[in-house]
Structures are given as C-alpha cells and as structure tokens.
Amino acid sequence: MEKEAIVQAANDYIVKEKNEAFSAQVKELLKAEDWKELEDRFYRTLEFGTGGLRGVIGGGLNRMNTFVVKSATQGLASYIAKAFPEKAAGGTLSAVVAYDSRHYSPEFAEATALVFAGNGVKTYLFSSLRPTPELSFAIRRLGCETGVVVTASHNPKQYNGYKAYWNDGAQVIPPHDENIIKEVNAVTEIKELDKETAIAQGLLKIIDKEIDEPYQDMVRSKLFRPELVKAKAGTVKVVYTPLHGVGAMHVETILSRLGLKVITVPEQREGDGDFPTVTFPNPEKSAAMEMSVNLGKAQNADVVMATDPDADRFGIAAPDGAGGFTLITGNQMGALLEDYIFLSLKEQGRLPKNAAMVNTIVTTGMHKKIAEFYGATCLQCLTGFKWIADLMRKAETGSIPYTIVFGTEESYGYLVENEIRDKDGVSAAAMTAEMTLYWRSQGKSLLDRLNELYQIAGYWEELSIEKYFEGIEGPAVMKGIMEGFRKYPPKTLGGIEVEKVKDIGNSITIFPNDPNKKEAIELPKSDVIQFFLKDGTVVSARPSGTEPKIKFYATCCAPLTDCGLADAKQSASRKLAAIKTELKKAMGEVL
C-alpha cells in the first residue's frame, strides 16, 4: 500500500471517528511515521463476515472501533428495513443489543443501539453485561427482527467483536449474511441519535430483569429430575469459573436456587477485559482451567465448570477417583449430554419417534453411534451453531421430519433447549450439574459413564490443530494451503489410505483411486476439505471465519471388540500423532 494512500485513508478515518481515543491513536502513528503499523491498520477494512465482525481493538479501518461498529450497524439496519418492509413502513422494527466484559464493549453496544435508533429501529439495550445465549433468548421473547451481541467470545484480550442475529435468535445465514455484507460495504452515511433523544422518542429502552428472570426460569425448566435435584443437591459441590466474563450472574443464581453448593474462583469471578489470570479465556485450553481445577482439588469438588467470557462455551473437569481431575473434551462432553438427554427422555416415555440430535461435520463420530443406540438420528451440518439452528428451524417448520432434542459442536458448544438458537453455556452448566448428581445416585462418576459409552460406541479420540497467518500476506497464504489440498490431495494421511475427499467449497466428492468417480455434496458451499481414510478416520481442514487461521480436525475410532480400553486408546493416539505430523509438514512447520 502506497504511503500517500495510507495517509489519505488515515486522515479520512480521523474525520469520521467520533471516539477520540481511537482517532488519537491514528494521529500519533501519523506523527511517528509508523508506516508498517499504519499499513496494517488501513490495508483493508475489517471485514463484516458471515458472522459479523471480529478484530483487534484500535483506531483504523482494519480494527474494532466505534466507527467500524457504527458502519456495520448502519448496513444491518438498512437491510432489515428491506427484509421487513411492512414493519419498516409501520415503524415497528425492533432490535436487541447485549455485550460482554471486553474492553469497549459497553461503548460499542451503545453506539450500535443509537445507530439502530437513528434508523427508526426500536432498540432494547441491556443495562450491563449479559451472556450471548440470553441475547438469542431476548430476540425471540421480544419478537425482534435482529439482535447484536458485542463480544469476541474466547479470543485474547486485545480483541473484540460483533455478532449479528436474525429474528429466530440464530446468527445470520445465507442469503441474509451476504445481503447484509453488501449493505455494510455500501454505507456512505451513518444515521444515529444521541442517547437522551433516543430514549425520549421511545427508540431506546434499557432492559435487564424482565429478560433475566424468564431466561433463568427457562433454563431450570429443562431439567429432567427436579425431585432428585431437590432431594440430593446439597450433596454435590461445584467449583465454577466465568474466566473474567459474564457467566457468574446466571450460573451462580441458577445452581444456587437448585440447592447446589457453588464455589466460584474468586480471582476470576468479576468481568475484566484484561483477563489478568489467563492468556486465552477459553475453557478448551487446559491453562485456562488451571485455577479452577486447583480449587476443585482443594475443595474436593464433584465437578469443575467453566464458561468463556460471553458464556456460550462450557467446559468441565471431572474427578478421576485418585485425587486429581480429568479435563473433558468438547466431543466427550457432547457425548455425555447427548446420552443423558436421550436416556432421560426414554426413561420418562418422552423420547419422540423421530428424535434427532445435531452436530457438525468436524465433530466426533461417537455421537452418531450413541444416537443410534437410542434409536435416534444424528444430523450433521456445517461448522458453526448457526447451521445447527438452521436445522432446528427446518424441523420446527416441518421441512425435515425430525424432532431435535440436542445440538452440539466440538468447540465446547451445547444446546439443550429450543428457546435459544445458539450455544448456551449456562443451560449446559445446569444440565451437567443434574447429570452429575444422577450418575452419582447410580453409583457412577461422569468418567465411569464415559467409559461405558466407549463400550457402546467404541473408543473415539480427536485432535485439532490451528495455525495463525497474521498480516497482509495471511489470507493469501491460507488460500494457497487450501488450494494445494484441492489440487493435490494426499493419497495417505498418517500412513492410512485416503478413500475419498469431500471438497465442500466446490460441492464435490472425489475418489483418489478412481479419478472418474465423483459425487455431489448437498451441504451449502463452505471452504472446507475433508479426507475420509480407509479405517474410518476423518480429517478436515477449514479456515476460520472469524480469525486469520486454518483449523485442522481429526476424529478416529478404535473398536473395543478385540482389545481393552487401554489398547484402544493407544491405537487411536498413534494414528492421530502420525496424522498431526503430516499436517504440520503441510503447513511448513518445523517439528
């Protein structure tokens, strides 16, 4: 990018950015003639992708700041006016906005609300921090056309983001996502009101308990055994951490009202955008769970729980019976919750004949085996909870012949209710507490039940690898890696023959040993490539839709018919280790 173009873009941004903290950053960079940093901030406009925005906080077009947020909201407001013309004409369009504990989340949320108001959209703004699942719940309860939550989920502290939702409470999918992007890219004028005017005109309403209480009631209503919980809750001790996010308010309240003893990690209880005790505030990372696990050991807890900063992701650690705790993966947790929900519905005579659960194409194959064990179906969709919500929508309207009772993805996302259309760490916490108590009443731990499920479904193990590609060259490097896999798919991975390759981006399946054989793929197009190995192992490659990285996933099974669990674990681990080595070589990593 030429220096003159950088200067022009920077000066134009300074004029448009009303938040002096962000415009001052750019002024200082211009004064210091820091062209490398300025180029990174202005070589592109932070992309409003299919899920919204996510990026490093700071001044510039390629950063999360007030101007970028306002531009995105203007585009979203323009689109919903076109999508709902009768409501727009009648002045009855509405939106709801929530935000988490990250830096500038309150400012970005208020800016979002005031741009909606400036476009005649009545906006409900939460009075303080709230979790993402409550935003989804609020959209449906208030009958809004759209909603926004300001969050960067589990990213490091320098990030923030903006998730856009549709009127069903799910994140937007085609054609809405692409149409919103077009509107955002076409923005030339931002309409907004000041806060006092918006309130006076009835275009801004501050909300809190009128959504909080129904949301908590809904979460409690999904439990299967309230009598057991009431009788035995006092015997279960839960250690919990919100990882400096928004989860404590609801998780503590709900579990405490159920009679459970909840001990929250004190150093991580309050919302804090600096995330001072963790590098990645993500329950997927063992380092993020360290403080809660240590407290769990000290308190002799029955389960350790964690939610990420916006409380949509949920993770646990379970006692191993020897004084330690075992971290449960997202795939394993999905299997445990799936099993508990199917088992409970069946025991209570409420399992629908057409019962189904939903997971994504990069999630463990164990879920399908468990569903089949209960006579149910496992439906699969693209990665992202918006696609799980899409299947829920289709089931609800009769477009597909199933009753969906559970949804999950490998990245610690679970949905045990239909009133929300995004992953919900709060409801997962409540369900896990009851599940822990139930298996304890049966003389078993969660790990005991997981081992029983391996006897039913075989031993399944997964791995995931992610590689970041920052800077101007990043997108091109990622594209080159994916194109390389498309043009020259490996014939083996980890020494195992590749039987077929699904190129979901081009909607075609190819067979390396039969070049003339091809099959169409019915899934929506997405930049994903999957390699199906001869032994049943599946390896997937997918660029992230929200971060500059490629993620690789592998799931494999070792049957227990001819060997014990320990041998099956060793067999699966060897396969995955060999596959991991080859994938790292493909990315040019030195091992």
C-alpha positions as CSV (number, residue, x, y, z in Angstrom):
1,M,0.0,0.0,0.0
2,E,1.5,3.3,-1.1
3,K,2.3,5.9,1.6
4,E,0.0,8.5,0.0
5,A,-2.9,6.1,0.1
6,I,-2.2,5.3,3.7
7,V,-2.1,9.0,4.7
8,Q,-5.4,9.7,2.8
9,A,-7.2,6.7,4.4
10,A,-5.9,7.6,7.9
11,N,-6.9,11.3,7.6
12,D,-10.4,10.3,6.3
13,Y,-10.8,7.9,9.2
14,I,-9.8,10.6,11.7
15,V,-12.6,12.8,10.5
16,K,-15.2,10.1,10.7
17,E,-14.2,8.5,14.0
18,K,-16.0,10.3,16.8
19,N,-14.3,8.4,19.6
20,E,-11.2,10.4,20.4
21,A,-9.3,7.5,21.9
22,F,-9.3,5.7,18.6
23,S,-8.7,8.8,16.3
24,A,-5.8,9.8,18.6
25,Q,-4.0,6.5,18.0
26,V,-4.0,7.1,14.3
27,K,-2.8,10.7,14.8
28,E,0.1,9.5,16.9
29,L,1.0,6.9,14.3
30,L,1.0,9.5,11.5
31,K,3.1,11.8,13.7
32,A,5.6,9.0,14.3
33,E,5.5,8.0,10.6
34,D,5.0,4.4,11.6
35,W,4.1,3.2,8.1
36,K,4.2,-0.5,8.9
37,E,1.6,-0.2,11.7
38,L,-0.5,2.2,9.7
39,E,-0.5,-0.1,6.7
40,D,-1.7,-3.0,8.8
41,R,-4.5,-0.8,10.1
42,F,-5.6,0.5,6.7
43,Y,-4.7,-2.0,4.0
44,R,-8.2,-3.3,4.3
45,T,-11.5,-2.6,6.1
46,L,-12.2,-5.0,8.8
47,E,-14.4,-7.5,7.0
48,F,-18.0,-7.9,8.0
49,G,-18.1,-11.6,7.5
50,T,-20.9,-14.2,7.7
51,G,-21.0,-13.9,11.5
52,G,-20.3,-10.2,11.9
53,L,-17.0,-8.6,12.9
54,R,-14.0,-9.7,15.0
55,G,-10.7,-8.0,15.3
56,V,-8.0,-6.3,17.3
57,I,-9.3,-3.2,19.2
58,G,-7.8,0.1,17.9
59,G,-8.0,3.0,15.6
60,G,-8.1,2.3,11.8
61,L,-10.3,0.6,9.3
62,N,-8.8,-2.8,10.0
63,R,-9.6,-2.6,13.7
64,M,-12.5,-2.9,16.0
65,N,-13.6,0.6,16.9
66,T,-16.7,2.8,17.2
67,F,-16.7,3.9,13.5
68,V,-16.4,0.4,12.2
69,V,-19.2,-0.8,14.6
70,K,-21.4,2.1,13.5
71,S,-20.9,1.3,9.8
72,A,-21.7,-2.3,10.4
73,T,-24.9,-1.4,12.3
74,Q,-26.0,1.1,9.6
75,G,-25.7,-1.7,7.0
76,L,-27.6,-4.1,9.2
77,A,-30.3,-1.5,9.8
78,S,-30.7,-0.8,6.1
79,Y,-31.0,-4.5,5.3
80,I,-33.7,-5.3,7.9
81,A,-35.7,-2.3,6.6
82,K,-35.7,-4.1,3.2
83,A,-36.2,-7.5,4.6
84,F,-39.3,-6.5,6.6
85,P,-40.8,-3.7,4.5
86,E,-44.2,-3.7,6.2
87,K,-42.7,-3.3,9.7
88,A,-40.4,-0.7,8.4
89,A,-43.3,1.2,6.9
90,G,-45.2,0.9,10.1
91,G,-42.3,2.0,12.3
92,T,-42.3,-1.3,14.2
93,L,-38.9,-2.7,13.5
94,S,-37.0,-3.7,16.7
95,A,-33.6,-5.0,17.8
96,V,-31.9,-6.0,21.0
97,V,-28.3,-5.4,21.9
98,A,-26.1,-7.1,24.6
99,Y,-22.4,-7.0,25.4
100,D,-19.8,-8.8,27.4
101,S,-16.8,-7.8,29.7
102,R,-14.3,-6.9,27.0
103,H,-12.7,-3.5,26.6
104,Y,-15.0,-1.0,24.9
105,S,-17.9,-3.5,24.8
106,P,-20.3,-1.0,26.6
107,E,-19.3,1.8,24.2
108,F,-19.7,-0.4,21.1
109,A,-23.1,-1.7,22.3
110,E,-24.4,1.8,23.0
111,A,-23.1,3.0,19.6
112,T,-24.9,0.1,18.0
113,A,-28.2,0.9,19.8
114,L,-28.0,4.6,18.8
115,V,-27.5,3.8,15.1
116,F,-30.4,1.4,15.2
117,A,-32.5,4.2,16.8
118,G,-31.3,6.7,14.2
119,N,-32.8,4.4,11.6
120,G,-36.1,4.2,13.4
121,V,-35.5,0.8,14.9
122,K,-36.7,0.4,18.5
123,T,-33.8,-1.0,20.4
124,Y,-33.6,-2.9,23.7
125,L,-30.2,-2.4,25.3
126,F,-29.2,-4.5,28.3
127,S,-28.2,-2.3,31.3
128,S,-25.0,-4.3,31.9
129,L,-23.0,-7.4,30.9
130,R,-25.1,-10.3,29.6
131,P,-24.2,-13.7,28.0
132,T,-24.7,-14.4,24.3
133,P,-27.3,-17.1,24.8
134,E,-29.5,-14.5,26.7
135,L,-29.3,-12.3,23.7
136,S,-30.7,-15.1,21.5
137,F,-33.4,-15.7,24.0
138,A,-34.3,-12.0,24.2
139,I,-34.7,-11.7,20.4
140,R,-37.3,-14.5,20.4
141,R,-39.1,-13.3,23.6
142,L,-39.3,-9.7,22.5
143,G,-40.1,-10.5,18.9
144,C,-37.3,-8.5,17.4
145,E,-36.1,-8.6,13.8
146,T,-32.5,-8.6,14.7
147,G,-30.0,-8.5,17.5
148,V,-26.3,-7.9,18.2
149,V,-24.0,-9.0,20.9
150,V,-20.7,-7.2,21.3
151,T,-18.2,-10.0,22.1
152,A,-15.0,-11.7,20.8
153,S,-16.0,-14.9,22.6
154,H,-12.9,-16.7,23.7
155,N,-10.2,-14.6,21.9
156,P,-7.4,-12.9,23.8
157,K,-7.8,-9.5,25.5
158,Q,-6.8,-7.3,22.5
159,Y,-9.9,-8.5,20.5
160,N,-13.5,-7.5,20.4
161,G,-16.3,-8.5,18.0
162,Y,-19.8,-8.0,16.9
163,K,-22.2,-10.9,16.2
164,A,-25.4,-10.3,14.2
165,Y,-28.6,-12.3,14.7
166,W,-31.8,-12.8,12.8
167,N,-35.4,-12.8,14.1
168,D,-35.3,-16.5,15.1
169,G,-32.5,-15.9,17.5
170,A,-29.8,-17.5,15.4
171,Q,-26.8,-15.9,13.8
172,V,-27.5,-14.9,10.2
173,I,-27.1,-17.4,7.3
174,P,-27.5,-17.1,3.5
175,P,-29.0,-15.1,1.9
176,H,-29.2,-12.7,4.8
177,D,-25.5,-12.7,5.7
178,E,-24.4,-11.9,2.1
179,N,-27.0,-9.2,1.7
180,I,-26.0,-7.6,5.0
181,I,-22.4,-7.5,3.9
182,K,-23.4,-5.8,0.6
183,E,-25.3,-3.1,2.6
184,V,-22.4,-2.7,5.0
185,N,-20.0,-2.2,2.1
186,A,-22.4,0.4,0.5
187,V,-22.6,2.6,3.6
188,T,-21.9,6.3,2.8
189,E,-23.9,7.9,5.7
190,I,-24.4,6.8,9.3
191,K,-27.7,7.8,10.9
192,E,-27.7,8.0,14.7
193,L,-29.4,9.7,17.6
194,D,-27.9,10.8,21.0
195,K,-29.0,8.6,23.9
196,E,-31.4,11.2,25.5
197,T,-33.2,11.8,22.3
198,A,-33.5,8.0,21.5
199,I,-35.0,7.4,25.0
200,A,-37.4,10.3,24.7
201,Q,-38.6,9.2,21.3
202,G,-39.2,5.6,22.6
203,L,-36.5,4.2,20.3
204,L,-34.2,3.1,23.1
205,K,-35.3,1.0,26.1
206,I,-32.9,-0.3,28.8
207,I,-33.7,-3.9,29.9
208,D,-32.5,-6.3,32.5
209,K,-34.6,-8.4,34.9
210,E,-37.6,-8.6,32.5
211,I,-35.4,-10.9,30.4
212,D,-33.1,-12.3,33.1
213,E,-35.8,-13.9,35.2
214,P,-37.7,-15.6,32.3
215,Y,-34.3,-16.8,30.9
216,Q,-33.4,-18.4,34.3
217,D,-36.8,-19.9,34.6
218,M,-36.5,-21.5,31.1
219,V,-33.1,-23.0,32.0
220,R,-34.4,-24.6,35.1
221,S,-37.5,-25.9,33.3
222,K,-35.3,-28.0,31.0
223,L,-34.1,-30.3,33.8
224,F,-35.4,-33.8,33.9
225,R,-35.3,-34.7,37.6
226,P,-36.2,-31.7,39.8
227,E,-37.2,-34.1,42.6
228,L,-33.8,-35.7,42.6
229,V,-32.1,-32.4,42.5
230,K,-34.2,-31.0,45.4
231,A,-33.5,-34.1,47.5
232,K,-29.8,-34.5,46.8
233,A,-28.4,-31.2,45.6
234,G,-26.9,-30.5,48.9
235,T,-24.5,-33.4,48.4
236,V,-22.9,-32.0,45.3
237,K,-20.2,-29.4,45.4
238,V,-19.5,-27.4,42.2
239,V,-16.4,-25.3,41.6
240,Y,-17.0,-22.7,38.8
241,T,-15.2,-20.0,36.9
242,P,-16.6,-17.5,34.4
243,L,-13.0,-16.7,33.3
244,H,-13.5,-13.0,33.9
245,G,-16.6,-13.0,31.8
246,V,-20.4,-12.6,32.2
247,G,-21.4,-16.1,33.3
248,A,-21.3,-15.8,37.1
249,M,-24.6,-13.9,37.4
250,H,-26.7,-16.6,35.9
251,V,-24.7,-19.7,36.6
252,E,-24.4,-18.9,40.3
253,T,-28.0,-17.9,40.7
254,I,-29.5,-20.9,38.8
255,L,-27.3,-23.5,40.5
256,S,-27.7,-22.0,43.9
257,R,-31.5,-21.9,43.6
258,L,-31.3,-25.6,42.7
259,G,-29.7,-26.1,46.1
260,L,-26.2,-26.8,44.8
261,K,-23.2,-25.5,46.6
262,V,-21.3,-23.3,44.1
263,I,-17.8,-22.1,44.8
264,T,-16.6,-19.6,42.3
265,V,-12.9,-19.0,41.7
266,P,-12.6,-15.6,43.4
267,E,-9.8,-14.3,41.2
268,Q,-11.8,-14.9,38.0
269,R,-15.3,-14.1,39.2
270,E,-15.7,-10.4,38.1
271,G,-15.9,-9.3,34.5
272,D,-12.5,-7.9,33.4
273,G,-11.4,-7.3,29.8
274,D,-7.8,-7.7,30.7
275,F,-8.3,-11.3,31.6
276,P,-5.5,-11.0,34.1
277,T,-5.2,-14.7,35.1
278,V,-5.3,-16.3,31.6
279,T,-3.8,-15.7,28.2
280,F,-6.7,-17.3,26.3
281,P,-10.0,-17.1,28.3
282,N,-11.2,-20.3,26.7
283,P,-12.3,-23.5,28.6
284,E,-10.9,-25.5,25.7
285,K,-7.4,-24.6,26.9
286,S,-6.0,-26.5,29.9
287,A,-4.1,-23.4,31.1
288,A,-7.4,-21.5,31.4
289,M,-8.8,-24.3,33.7
290,E,-5.8,-24.5,35.9
291,M,-7.0,-22.2,38.8
292,S,-10.5,-23.8,38.8
293,V,-9.0,-27.3,38.8
294,N,-6.7,-26.5,41.7
295,L,-9.6,-25.1,43.7
296,G,-11.6,-28.2,42.8
297,K,-8.9,-30.3,44.3
298,A,-8.7,-28.2,47.4
299,Q,-12.5,-28.2,47.9
300,N,-12.9,-31.9,46.9
301,A,-15.5,-30.8,44.3
302,D,-17.7,-33.2,42.4
303,V,-17.3,-31.3,39.2
304,V,-15.3,-28.2,38.0
305,M,-17.1,-26.0,35.5
306,A,-16.1,-23.1,33.3
307,T,-17.8,-20.7,30.8
308,D,-15.9,-18.5,28.3
309,P,-16.3,-14.7,28.5
310,D,-19.7,-14.5,26.8
311,A,-20.9,-17.7,28.4
312,D,-21.8,-19.6,25.3
313,R,-19.0,-22.1,25.6
314,F,-18.8,-24.5,28.5
315,G,-16.1,-26.9,29.8
316,I,-15.7,-29.2,32.7
317,A,-13.1,-31.3,34.6
318,A,-14.3,-34.4,36.5
319,P,-12.7,-36.2,39.5
320,D,-10.6,-39.1,38.4
321,G,-11.0,-41.0,41.7
322,A,-7.4,-40.7,42.6
323,G,-7.4,-37.1,43.9
324,G,-6.9,-35.5,40.5
325,F,-9.2,-34.1,37.8
326,T,-9.6,-35.1,34.1
327,L,-10.4,-32.4,31.6
328,I,-13.4,-33.4,29.4
329,T,-13.1,-32.5,25.8
330,G,-15.9,-30.8,23.9
331,N,-16.6,-34.0,21.9
332,Q,-16.7,-36.1,25.2
333,M,-19.0,-33.6,26.9
334,G,-21.3,-33.6,23.9
335,A,-21.5,-37.4,24.1
336,L,-22.3,-37.3,27.9
337,L,-25.0,-34.7,27.5
338,E,-26.4,-36.5,24.4
339,D,-26.5,-39.8,26.3
340,Y,-28.1,-38.2,29.4
341,I,-30.8,-36.4,27.3
342,F,-31.7,-39.5,25.3
343,L,-31.7,-41.7,28.3
344,S,-33.8,-39.4,30.4
345,L,-36.4,-38.8,27.6
346,K,-36.6,-42.6,27.1
347,E,-36.9,-43.4,30.8
348,Q,-39.7,-40.8,31.1
349,G,-41.5,-42.1,28.0
350,R,-41.0,-38.7,26.2
351,L,-38.5,-39.7,23.5
352,P,-40.1,-38.8,20.2
353,K,-40.2,-41.5,17.5
354,N,-38.4,-39.1,15.2
355,A,-35.9,-37.9,17.7
356,A,-32.6,-36.4,16.5
357,M,-29.6,-34.6,17.7
358,V,-27.4,-32.3,15.6
359,N,-23.6,-32.0,15.4
360,T,-21.2,-30.6,12.8
361,I,-19.1,-32.2,10.2
362,V,-15.9,-31.8,12.3
363,T,-17.4,-33.3,15.4
364,T,-16.8,-36.8,16.7
365,G,-18.4,-39.8,15.0
366,M,-19.2,-41.1,18.5
367,H,-22.4,-39.0,18.6
368,K,-23.9,-40.9,15.7
369,K,-23.3,-44.2,17.5
370,I,-24.9,-43.0,20.7
371,A,-27.9,-41.7,18.8
372,E,-28.3,-45.0,17.0
373,F,-28.1,-46.8,20.3
374,Y,-31.3,-45.0,21.4
375,G,-33.0,-45.4,18.1
376,A,-32.5,-41.8,17.2
377,T,-30.8,-39.9,14.3
378,C,-27.7,-37.8,14.2
379,L,-27.9,-35.0,11.7
380,Q,-24.8,-33.2,10.5
381,C,-24.3,-29.6,9.3
382,L,-21.5,-27.2,8.5
383,T,-19.3,-25.8,11.3
384,G,-21.0,-23.1,13.4
385,F,-24.0,-23.1,15.6
386,K,-26.0,-21.1,13.1
387,W,-26.2,-24.2,11.0
388,I,-27.4,-26.3,13.9
389,A,-30.1,-23.5,14.4
390,D,-31.0,-23.8,10.7
391,L,-31.8,-27.5,11.1
392,M,-33.8,-26.7,14.2
393,R,-35.7,-24.1,12.2
394,K,-36.4,-26.7,9.5
395,A,-37.5,-29.3,12.0
396,E,-39.8,-26.8,13.7
397,T,-41.5,-25.8,10.4
398,G,-41.8,-29.4,9.2
399,S,-39.2,-29.1,6.4
400,I,-37.4,-32.1,7.8
401,P,-39.1,-35.0,9.6
402,Y,-37.3,-34.8,12.9
403,T,-37.7,-33.6,16.5
404,I,-34.4,-32.1,17.5
405,V,-33.6,-32.6,21.2
406,F,-29.9,-31.6,21.4
407,G,-27.3,-29.8,19.4
408,T,-23.5,-29.7,19.9
409,E,-20.2,-28.9,18.2
410,E,-16.7,-29.9,19.2
411,S,-15.6,-26.4,20.3
412,Y,-17.4,-26.8,23.6
413,G,-20.8,-25.7,22.4
414,Y,-24.1,-27.3,23.6
415,L,-27.8,-26.5,23.3
416,V,-30.3,-28.4,25.4
417,E,-33.3,-26.3,24.7
418,N,-35.3,-24.9,21.8
419,E,-36.0,-21.4,23.2
420,I,-32.5,-20.3,22.2
421,R,-30.8,-20.7,18.8
422,D,-27.1,-20.5,19.8
423,K,-24.9,-22.5,22.1
424,D,-25.7,-21.9,25.8
425,G,-23.0,-22.5,28.5
426,V,-25.5,-21.5,31.2
427,S,-28.0,-24.2,30.4
428,A,-25.2,-26.7,29.8
429,A,-24.0,-26.0,33.3
430,A,-27.4,-26.6,34.9
431,M,-27.9,-29.8,32.9
432,T,-24.4,-31.0,33.7
433,A,-25.0,-30.4,37.4
434,E,-28.1,-32.6,37.3
435,M,-26.3,-35.2,35.2
436,T,-23.5,-35.4,37.7
437,L,-26.0,-35.8,40.5
438,Y,-27.9,-38.5,38.6
439,W,-24.9,-40.7,37.8
440,R,-23.7,-40.2,41.4
441,S,-27.1,-41.6,42.5
442,Q,-26.4,-44.6,40.3
443,G,-23.0,-45.1,42.0
444,K,-21.1,-43.8,39.0
445,S,-19.0,-40.8,38.1
446,L,-19.1,-38.9,34.8
447,L,-15.8,-40.7,33.8
448,D,-17.4,-44.0,34.7
449,R,-20.3,-43.3,32.3
450,L,-18.0,-42.1,29.6
451,N,-16.1,-45.4,29.7
452,E,-19.5,-47.2,29.5
453,L,-20.3,-45.2,26.4
454,Y,-17.0,-46.3,24.8
455,Q,-18.2,-49.9,25.3
456,I,-21.3,-48.9,23.4
457,A,-19.8,-46.8,20.6
458,G,-16.1,-47.7,20.5
459,Y,-13.3,-45.6,21.7
460,W,-13.2,-42.2,19.9
461,E,-10.4,-39.7,20.1
462,E,-10.0,-36.4,18.3
463,L,-7.3,-33.8,17.7
464,S,-7.4,-30.2,16.5
465,I,-4.5,-28.1,15.2
466,E,-4.7,-24.4,14.4
467,K,-2.2,-22.2,12.6
468,Y,-2.4,-18.4,12.6
469,F,-1.5,-16.4,9.5
470,E,-1.3,-12.7,10.6
471,G,-0.7,-9.6,8.5
472,I,-1.2,-8.7,4.9
473,E,0.1,-11.9,3.5
474,G,-2.0,-14.1,5.8
475,P,-5.2,-14.5,3.6
476,A,-3.1,-15.4,0.5
477,V,-1.1,-18.0,2.4
478,M,-4.2,-19.6,3.8
479,K,-5.8,-19.6,0.3
480,G,-2.7,-21.2,-1.1
481,I,-2.7,-24.0,1.5
482,M,-6.4,-24.8,0.8
483,E,-5.8,-24.7,-2.9
484,G,-2.9,-27.0,-2.5
485,F,-5.1,-29.6,-0.8
486,R,-7.7,-29.2,-3.6
487,K,-5.3,-29.7,-6.5
488,Y,-3.0,-32.2,-4.9
489,P,-5.0,-34.1,-2.2
490,P,-2.8,-36.5,-0.2
491,K,-3.1,-40.2,-1.1
492,T,-2.4,-41.2,2.6
493,L,-2.5,-39.4,5.9
494,G,-0.6,-40.9,8.9
495,G,0.2,-43.9,6.7
496,I,-3.5,-44.6,6.1
497,E,-5.1,-44.6,2.6
498,V,-7.4,-41.7,1.7
499,E,-10.5,-43.3,0.2
500,K,-12.4,-40.1,-0.7
501,V,-12.1,-36.3,-0.5
502,K,-15.1,-34.0,0.1
503,D,-14.5,-30.5,-1.3
504,I,-17.4,-28.7,0.3
505,G,-16.3,-25.4,-1.3
506,N,-16.8,-26.9,-4.7
507,S,-19.7,-29.2,-3.7
508,I,-18.0,-32.3,-4.9
509,T,-16.6,-35.6,-3.6
510,I,-13.6,-37.2,-5.4
511,F,-12.1,-40.6,-5.1
512,P,-8.3,-40.7,-5.4
513,N,-8.2,-44.3,-6.6
514,D,-11.0,-43.8,-9.1
515,P,-10.5,-40.3,-10.8
516,N,-13.6,-40.8,-12.9
517,K,-15.9,-41.2,-9.9
518,K,-17.4,-38.1,-8.4
519,E,-20.4,-37.4,-6.2
520,A,-22.3,-34.1,-5.4
521,I,-22.4,-32.7,-1.9
522,E,-25.8,-31.3,-0.7
523,L,-24.3,-29.1,2.1
524,P,-24.1,-25.3,1.5
525,K,-20.8,-24.3,0.0
526,S,-18.1,-23.6,2.5
527,D,-14.3,-23.5,2.4
528,V,-13.9,-27.0,3.9
529,I,-12.0,-30.0,2.7
530,Q,-12.5,-33.4,4.3
531,F,-10.3,-36.6,3.9
532,F,-12.0,-39.9,4.7
533,L,-9.5,-42.5,5.5
534,K,-9.8,-46.3,4.9
535,D,-10.0,-47.1,8.6
536,G,-12.9,-44.6,9.2
537,T,-10.8,-41.7,10.4
538,V,-12.0,-38.3,9.1
539,V,-9.6,-35.3,8.7
540,S,-11.0,-31.9,8.0
541,A,-9.3,-28.6,7.0
542,R,-11.2,-25.3,7.5
543,P,-10.1,-21.6,7.5
544,S,-11.7,-19.8,10.4
545,G,-14.5,-17.4,9.6
546,T,-13.6,-15.0,12.4
547,E,-9.8,-15.2,12.8
548,P,-6.7,-15.4,10.5
549,K,-6.1,-19.1,11.0
550,I,-6.7,-22.6,9.5
551,K,-8.0,-25.3,11.7
552,F,-7.5,-29.0,11.2
553,Y,-9.7,-31.6,12.9
554,A,-9.3,-35.4,13.0
555,T,-11.6,-37.9,14.6
556,C,-10.9,-41.6,14.7
557,C,-12.3,-44.7,16.4
558,A,-10.6,-47.8,17.8
559,P,-13.1,-50.6,18.4
560,L,-13.0,-52.4,21.7
561,T,-14.1,-55.8,20.3
562,D,-10.6,-57.3,20.2
563,C,-8.8,-55.2,22.8
564,G,-9.3,-53.4,26.0
565,L,-9.9,-49.7,26.5
566,A,-6.2,-49.0,27.2
567,D,-5.1,-50.7,24.0
568,A,-7.8,-48.9,22.0
569,K,-6.6,-45.5,23.4
570,Q,-3.0,-46.3,22.4
571,S,-4.1,-47.3,18.9
572,A,-6.1,-44.1,18.4
573,S,-3.4,-41.9,19.8
574,R,-0.8,-43.4,17.5
575,K,-3.0,-42.8,14.4
576,L,-3.6,-39.2,15.4
577,A,0.0,-38.5,16.2
578,A,1.1,-39.6,12.7
579,I,-1.7,-37.5,11.1
580,K,-0.6,-34.5,13.2
581,T,3.0,-34.8,12.0
582,E,1.9,-34.8,8.3
583,L,-0.5,-31.9,8.7
584,K,2.2,-29.8,10.3
585,K,4.6,-30.6,7.5
586,A,1.9,-29.5,5.0
587,M,1.9,-26.1,6.8
588,G,5.7,-25.8,6.6
589,E,6.2,-26.2,10.4
590,V,9.5,-27.4,11.8
591,L,8.7,-30.3,14.1
